[in-house]
Amino acid sequence: MHKIVTVLLALLIVAVPIMAQDDSEDVPLTLPIEFDRLVEESISQRAFYDWWTIDLQENDEIRIEMTAHEGLVPLIGVLNEQRDLLARSDSDAQPEANGVAELTFTAEADGEYTIIATREGNDAGTSTGTYTLYVELLARIPARENDRIPVEFRCNDDIATTALFFQPIDEFNPLQEPLTGDPNARLRITAIGIGDFEPMILLQVTDREEDQSCIDVSPITAEGFAYQALGMRSDGDIPVDHIVQSSISMDELDWADYSLDVLIGSRDGQPGHFIVFVEGLAIGDRRDTDLIPIRRGPMARNTPISVYMIATSLRFDPVLQLSDSEETRRFDCDDAGLGDCADMPSGETLSFSMSYPDGVAETITGTRFDAGAMLFPDFLDVQELMLQSRSNSTHGTYALMFIGELPAP
C-alpha cells in the first residue's frame, strides 16, 4: 500500500498546479499558507489535492495537521523547491476516514516548500470531503524576522487581504503647484475597487506598527470621478464604498521620516480589479532619480499588475526601469507601446479625473510619451522602480497609476 501511495504522490510532484479562477471551478489550488492560520478547503474526485506553499529557513521545524470531514481520508506530503518528496504522513500511521493526518518536518535548507493536502490513494482514491490545514512553527534556528509583507492586515475593525505594497520614497520638497482640490496635500493616494474589491489603504512608518493609520471610507472631499483603463468598464458607476483616498501633508511626511509603507488591500479578501493612483511625486532636478520599492500581495502573486509613470508637468518625458533587488531581472521603458516596451499598452489610453467641492475638477490624462511596466509575475520579493526623465533632460511632477487584480481565494 505504501508503495502505491509513494508512486501517486510522485505523480503529483510533476503535475502542473492550477490556480483556481473562481468558485465555480473544481480544480486543485496553489496558494501560500502562513504559520498559525487555519485554512479550510475540500477534496473532490476532480480536485483530489491542493498545494500550499510556505517559506522556511534551514532547520526550521514545523508541525502540519490536516483534519478531515465528510468521509475524507487525509494524507499529507512535503516537497522541496525541486519537487522532491521529502516526507509523508502515512509513514507511521494508517490514514482513516474523518481522521487527522499529522506530520513533523524539519527544513533541509532555506527555500519555498510545498505541502500537499490530498487523500489516501490520491487520483486512485475514492474518498472526498472537506478539511482544515494548520501549520505550526515549532523551532526556528537561528531566529529571524519575517521580511515578507503580510497576507492580511487589520484596518480598524476589519481585515483586508493585501494586494499591493509600495514605499513612495522621495525628497518631498514643497510642490511648485499644489495638488488640485487640497492645497495642503503633499502626497495623495486614491484606491478604486472594481467588482467586489473594497479598497483599504494602510499607512505605516517602516517597522513601527504603533505609528500607522488606515483609511477605509470614501473621501469626504470627493464628489465624483471618472477613469479609463484597458480591459475595464469606465461607466463611472462604482459604489461610493469602493473609493478611498488619503491625503498626506508635508508635516505628516516629516513624522513618517520618509520611511512610509503603503499597503493596499480589499476588505475580507473580496476579489476584483483595483486602480491605485499616487499623486505628488516629482523629479526636482533633471538629473534626479526616484527609487520606489514595490511588492505584490501574496494572494496576487500570479495576476497581472501594471504600473504607469504619467507626466503631470508640461514638457516632462518620463522613463522608468523595473528590476529585482539583485538586478537579475530588468525591464526598461521610455514610451509604453513602442520599442522595448511595445507589449505595454500606450499611456494615451489612460485617464483619471476627480471632482472636488466648489466646482474644482482635476483630470490627468496619459500620453504616448508616458512609460509603463508589468510587475514580474509569481515574484513576491522586492521589485524596484527607478523613475527619471528621458536622457536626464527635463524635470517636473508625475503620478503613478497601478492597475491590478486580486483573484478569488
C-alpha positions as CSV (number, residue, x, y, z in Angstrom):
1,M,0.0,0.0,0.0
2,H,2.8,2.4,0.9
3,K,4.5,1.8,-2.5
4,I,1.3,2.7,-4.3
5,V,0.9,5.9,-2.2
6,T,4.5,6.9,-2.9
7,V,4.1,6.5,-6.7
8,L,0.9,8.5,-6.6
9,L,2.4,11.3,-4.6
10,A,5.3,11.3,-7.1
11,L,2.8,11.9,-9.9
12,L,1.6,15.0,-8.1
13,I,5.2,16.2,-7.9
14,V,5.5,16.6,-11.7
15,A,1.9,17.7,-12.2
16,V,1.5,21.3,-13.1
17,P,-0.5,23.1,-10.4
18,I,-3.6,25.0,-11.5
19,M,-4.7,28.3,-9.9
20,A,-8.4,28.5,-9.0
21,Q,-10.1,31.2,-11.0
22,D,-13.5,31.3,-9.4
23,D,-15.6,29.4,-7.0
24,S,-17.4,27.5,-9.8
25,E,-14.3,25.7,-11.0
26,D,-13.4,22.5,-9.2
27,V,-9.7,22.4,-9.6
28,P,-6.6,22.0,-7.3
29,L,-5.4,25.1,-5.5
30,T,-1.9,26.5,-5.3
31,L,-1.8,29.1,-2.5
32,P,0.6,30.3,0.2
33,I,-0.1,29.4,3.8
34,E,1.1,31.2,7.0
35,F,2.0,29.8,10.4
36,D,-0.8,29.6,12.9
37,R,-3.5,30.3,10.4
38,L,-6.2,27.7,9.9
39,V,-7.4,27.3,6.3
40,E,-10.4,25.3,5.1
41,E,-10.7,23.6,1.7
42,S,-12.1,20.5,0.1
43,I,-11.0,17.4,-1.8
44,S,-13.2,16.1,-4.7
45,Q,-12.9,13.5,-7.4
46,R,-11.6,16.1,-9.8
47,A,-9.6,18.2,-7.4
48,F,-8.1,15.5,-5.3
49,Y,-5.1,17.5,-4.0
50,D,-4.2,21.1,-3.1
51,W,-0.7,22.7,-3.0
52,W,0.1,25.0,-0.1
53,T,3.4,26.9,-0.3
54,I,5.4,28.2,2.7
55,D,8.9,29.8,3.1
56,L,11.2,28.0,5.5
57,Q,14.7,28.5,6.8
58,E,17.2,25.7,7.2
59,N,16.5,23.7,10.4
60,D,13.0,25.2,10.8
61,E,10.9,22.6,12.5
62,I,7.1,22.6,11.7
63,R,4.1,20.6,12.6
64,I,1.4,20.1,10.0
65,E,-2.1,19.0,10.9
66,M,-4.8,18.1,8.4
67,T,-8.2,17.3,9.9
68,A,-10.7,15.6,7.6
69,H,-14.5,15.7,7.5
70,E,-17.4,14.2,5.4
71,G,-15.7,10.9,4.8
72,L,-12.3,12.2,3.6
73,V,-9.2,10.0,4.3
74,P,-6.5,12.6,4.8
75,L,-2.9,12.4,3.6
76,I,0.0,15.0,3.7
77,G,3.2,15.2,1.7
78,V,6.0,17.8,1.7
79,L,8.0,18.8,-1.4
80,N,11.2,20.9,-1.7
81,E,11.8,23.5,-4.5
82,Q,13.0,20.7,-6.8
83,R,9.7,18.9,-6.3
84,D,11.4,16.0,-4.4
85,L,9.1,14.2,-1.9
86,L,10.7,14.7,1.5
87,A,8.1,13.4,3.9
88,R,4.6,12.0,4.1
89,S,2.1,11.5,6.9
90,D,1.3,7.8,6.4
91,S,4.8,6.5,7.3
92,D,3.9,6.0,10.9
93,A,0.1,5.9,11.0
94,Q,-2.6,4.5,8.6
95,P,-5.0,7.2,7.3
96,E,-8.6,6.9,8.5
97,A,-11.8,8.4,7.3
98,N,-12.6,11.7,9.1
99,G,-9.2,11.3,10.8
100,V,-6.3,13.6,11.5
101,A,-3.1,13.4,9.4
102,E,-0.1,14.8,11.3
103,L,3.5,15.4,10.2
104,T,6.5,16.9,11.9
105,F,9.1,18.2,9.4
106,T,12.5,19.9,9.6
107,A,13.6,22.0,6.6
108,E,16.8,20.9,5.0
109,A,17.6,24.3,3.5
110,D,16.3,27.8,3.0
111,G,13.6,28.0,0.4
112,E,10.0,27.6,-0.6
113,Y,8.4,24.2,0.4
114,T,5.1,22.8,-0.8
115,I,2.6,21.0,1.5
116,I,0.4,18.6,-0.5
117,A,-3.0,18.1,1.1
118,T,-4.6,15.1,-0.5
119,R,-6.4,11.8,0.2
120,E,-5.3,8.2,0.6
121,G,-4.7,6.9,-2.9
122,N,-4.6,10.3,-4.5
123,D,-6.0,10.0,-8.0
124,A,-6.8,6.3,-7.4
125,G,-8.5,7.1,-4.1
126,T,-12.3,7.4,-3.7
127,S,-12.8,9.5,-0.5
128,T,-13.9,13.1,-0.8
129,G,-14.8,15.8,1.7
130,T,-13.6,18.9,3.4
131,Y,-10.5,19.5,5.5
132,T,-8.7,22.1,7.6
133,L,-5.0,22.6,7.5
134,Y,-2.8,24.1,10.2
135,V,0.9,24.7,10.2
136,E,2.8,25.5,13.4
137,L,6.4,26.6,13.7
138,L,7.9,24.5,16.5
139,A,11.5,25.8,16.3
140,R,13.5,28.3,14.3
141,I,17.3,28.2,14.5
142,P,18.5,30.9,14.3
143,A,15.6,33.2,14.9
144,R,15.0,35.7,12.2
145,E,12.4,38.3,11.2
146,N,9.9,37.6,8.6
147,D,10.6,40.1,5.8
148,R,7.5,39.2,3.7
149,I,4.6,41.5,3.6
150,P,1.5,40.2,5.3
151,V,-1.2,38.2,3.5
152,E,-3.7,40.2,5.6
153,F,-3.7,43.4,7.6
154,R,-6.1,44.9,10.1
155,C,-7.9,48.1,9.1
156,N,-9.9,49.5,12.0
157,D,-12.5,46.8,12.7
158,D,-11.9,44.8,9.5
159,I,-9.4,42.5,8.0
160,A,-8.1,43.3,4.5
161,T,-6.2,41.0,2.1
162,T,-3.0,42.6,0.8
163,A,-3.0,43.3,-3.0
164,L,-0.1,45.7,-3.3
165,F,2.7,47.2,-1.2
166,F,5.0,50.2,-2.0
167,Q,7.2,52.8,-0.4
168,P,6.8,56.2,-2.1
169,I,10.4,57.4,-1.4
170,D,11.0,60.9,-2.5
171,E,12.8,64.1,-1.2
172,F,9.3,65.5,-0.6
173,N,10.3,69.2,-1.1
174,P,7.3,71.5,-1.4
175,L,5.4,71.2,-4.7
176,Q,5.7,74.2,-7.0
177,E,1.9,73.8,-7.7
178,P,-0.4,72.4,-5.0
179,L,-2.5,69.3,-5.7
180,T,-5.9,70.1,-7.1
181,G,-8.7,70.2,-4.5
182,D,-6.3,70.1,-1.5
183,P,-3.6,72.8,-1.2
184,N,-2.3,71.2,2.0
185,A,-1.7,67.8,0.5
186,R,1.9,66.8,-0.4
187,L,1.1,63.2,-1.4
188,R,-2.3,61.8,-2.3
189,I,-3.2,58.2,-2.8
190,T,-6.5,57.1,-4.3
191,A,-7.6,53.5,-4.5
192,I,-10.6,52.4,-6.5
193,G,-12.1,48.9,-6.4
194,I,-14.0,47.4,-9.4
195,G,-16.2,44.4,-9.0
196,D,-16.3,43.2,-5.3
197,F,-12.9,44.7,-4.4
198,E,-13.5,47.0,-1.4
199,P,-10.3,49.0,-1.1
200,M,-8.5,49.9,2.1
201,I,-5.2,51.9,2.5
202,L,-2.8,51.3,5.4
203,L,-0.1,53.9,6.0
204,Q,2.6,52.8,8.4
205,V,6.1,54.1,9.4
206,T,8.5,51.3,8.4
207,D,8.9,48.7,11.1
208,R,6.8,50.7,13.6
209,E,3.3,49.3,13.8
210,E,2.4,51.7,16.5
211,D,2.7,54.5,14.0
212,Q,0.1,53.7,11.4
213,S,-3.3,54.8,10.2
214,C,-5.9,53.0,8.0
215,I,-8.3,54.6,5.6
216,D,-11.4,52.5,4.8
217,V,-14.1,55.1,4.0
218,S,-14.8,57.1,0.9
219,P,-13.1,60.6,0.7
220,I,-15.4,63.3,2.1
221,T,-14.0,65.9,-0.3
222,A,-14.6,63.9,-3.4
223,E,-17.9,64.3,-5.2
224,G,-17.4,62.1,-8.2
225,F,-14.8,60.6,-10.5
226,A,-14.2,59.0,-13.9
227,Y,-11.4,56.8,-15.2
228,Q,-10.4,54.9,-18.2
229,A,-8.1,51.8,-18.2
230,L,-7.6,49.0,-20.6
231,G,-9.8,45.9,-20.0
232,M,-12.2,47.7,-17.6
233,R,-15.5,49.3,-18.0
234,S,-15.4,53.0,-17.3
235,D,-19.0,53.9,-16.9
236,G,-18.3,55.6,-13.6
237,D,-20.9,53.5,-11.8
238,I,-18.7,52.5,-8.9
239,P,-20.2,52.3,-5.4
240,V,-19.0,55.0,-3.1
241,D,-17.6,52.4,-0.7
242,H,-15.3,51.3,-3.5
243,I,-13.3,54.6,-3.5
244,V,-10.9,55.6,-0.7
245,Q,-8.4,58.4,-0.6
246,S,-5.6,59.5,1.7
247,S,-4.0,63.0,1.5
248,I,-0.8,63.4,3.4
249,S,0.6,66.8,4.3
250,M,4.3,67.8,4.5
251,D,4.1,67.7,8.3
252,E,2.8,64.2,8.2
253,L,5.6,63.1,5.9
254,D,8.1,64.6,8.3
255,W,6.5,62.5,11.0
256,A,7.0,59.4,8.8
257,D,10.7,60.2,8.5
258,Y,10.4,59.5,4.8
259,S,10.1,55.8,5.6
260,L,6.4,55.3,4.7
261,D,4.9,51.9,3.9
262,V,1.7,51.8,1.9
263,L,-0.5,48.7,1.8
264,I,-3.5,48.4,-0.5
265,G,-6.0,45.7,0.3
266,S,-9.6,44.5,-0.1
267,R,-12.0,44.1,2.8
268,D,-12.5,40.5,3.7
269,G,-10.5,39.4,0.6
270,Q,-13.2,40.4,-1.8
271,P,-11.9,39.8,-5.3
272,G,-11.9,42.2,-8.3
273,H,-9.7,44.7,-10.1
274,F,-8.2,47.7,-8.5
275,I,-6.7,51.0,-9.5
276,V,-4.2,52.9,-7.3
277,F,-3.4,56.5,-8.2
278,V,-0.4,58.2,-6.5
279,E,-0.1,62.0,-7.0
280,G,2.6,64.4,-5.7
281,L,5.7,62.7,-7.0
282,A,8.4,64.8,-8.6
283,I,11.7,64.8,-10.4
284,G,13.0,68.0,-8.9
285,D,16.2,68.2,-10.9
286,R,16.8,66.8,-14.4
287,R,19.5,64.5,-13.0
288,D,17.2,63.3,-10.2
289,T,16.1,59.7,-9.8
290,D,13.3,58.3,-7.6
291,L,13.6,54.7,-6.4
292,I,10.3,53.1,-5.2
293,P,10.2,49.6,-3.8
294,I,7.1,47.5,-4.7
295,R,5.8,44.2,-3.7
296,R,2.8,42.1,-4.7
297,G,0.4,40.8,-2.1
298,P,0.9,37.0,-1.7
299,M,-2.7,36.3,-2.9
300,A,-2.0,38.3,-6.1
301,R,1.3,36.7,-7.0
302,N,0.1,35.3,-10.3
303,T,-2.2,38.1,-11.5
304,P,-1.1,40.9,-13.9
305,I,-0.2,44.2,-12.2
306,S,0.9,47.1,-14.4
307,V,2.3,50.5,-13.4
308,Y,2.4,53.7,-15.4
309,M,4.5,56.8,-14.9
310,I,2.3,59.6,-16.1
311,A,3.7,63.1,-16.6
312,T,1.7,65.9,-14.9
313,S,4.0,68.7,-15.9
314,L,4.4,70.1,-19.4
315,R,7.4,69.0,-21.4
316,F,8.3,66.3,-18.8
317,D,9.1,63.0,-20.5
318,P,9.1,60.0,-18.1
319,V,11.4,57.0,-18.3
320,L,11.2,54.0,-15.9
321,Q,13.2,50.9,-15.2
322,L,11.9,47.9,-13.3
323,S,14.3,45.4,-11.7
324,D,14.5,43.0,-8.8
325,S,16.8,43.8,-5.8
326,E,19.6,41.7,-7.2
327,E,19.1,43.1,-10.7
328,T,18.9,39.6,-12.2
329,R,15.7,40.8,-14.0
330,R,15.3,44.2,-15.7
331,F,12.8,45.9,-17.8
332,D,13.3,49.4,-19.3
333,C,10.6,51.6,-20.8
334,D,10.7,55.0,-22.4
335,D,7.3,55.2,-24.3
336,A,4.8,52.5,-23.5
337,G,3.6,50.8,-26.7
338,L,6.9,51.4,-28.6
339,G,10.4,49.9,-28.8
340,D,11.4,47.7,-25.9
341,C,8.1,48.1,-24.2
342,A,5.9,47.5,-27.2
343,D,3.9,44.9,-25.3
344,M,2.7,47.5,-22.7
345,P,-0.4,49.4,-23.9
346,S,0.3,53.0,-24.6
347,G,-0.3,55.5,-21.8
348,E,-2.5,57.6,-24.1
349,T,-5.3,55.1,-23.3
350,L,-5.4,56.1,-19.6
351,S,-7.1,59.0,-17.8
352,F,-8.2,59.8,-14.3
353,S,-10.4,62.6,-13.0
354,M,-11.9,63.6,-9.7
355,S,-14.4,66.3,-8.8
356,Y,-14.0,68.3,-5.6
357,P,-16.1,70.9,-3.8
358,D,-16.5,74.4,-5.1
359,G,-16.6,73.2,-8.6
360,V,-12.9,72.2,-8.6
361,A,-12.2,69.4,-11.1
362,E,-9.0,67.5,-11.9
363,T,-8.2,65.5,-14.9
364,I,-4.9,63.7,-15.6
365,T,-4.6,62.1,-19.0
366,G,-1.8,59.8,-20.2
367,T,0.1,60.5,-23.4
368,R,2.2,58.4,-25.8
369,F,5.3,59.7,-24.0
370,D,4.4,58.1,-20.7
371,A,6.2,54.9,-19.5
372,G,4.8,51.7,-18.2
373,A,5.8,48.2,-17.0
374,M,4.2,45.0,-15.9
375,L,5.4,43.7,-12.5
376,F,7.3,40.4,-12.7
377,P,4.7,37.6,-12.2
378,D,4.9,35.0,-9.4
379,F,7.6,37.1,-7.6
380,L,6.9,38.2,-4.0
381,D,10.3,39.8,-3.3
382,V,11.0,43.5,-3.7
383,Q,10.8,44.9,-7.2
384,E,12.3,48.4,-7.6
385,L,11.0,51.2,-9.9
386,M,13.7,53.6,-11.0
387,L,12.0,56.7,-12.2
388,Q,13.6,59.6,-14.1
389,S,13.3,61.9,-17.1
390,R,14.3,60.9,-20.6
391,S,18.1,61.4,-21.2
392,N,18.0,63.4,-17.9
393,S,16.9,66.4,-19.9
394,T,13.8,67.6,-18.2
395,H,12.2,67.7,-14.7
396,G,8.7,68.0,-13.3
397,T,5.9,66.3,-11.5
398,Y,4.4,62.9,-12.3
399,A,1.8,60.4,-11.0
400,L,1.9,56.6,-10.7
401,M,-1.1,54.5,-11.7
402,F,-1.2,50.9,-10.7
403,I,-3.8,48.6,-12.3
404,G,-4.2,45.1,-11.0
405,E,-6.4,42.3,-9.7
406,L,-7.0,40.3,-6.5
407,P,-8.3,36.9,-7.5
408,A,-10.9,34.9,-5.7
409,P,-9.4,32.7,-2.9
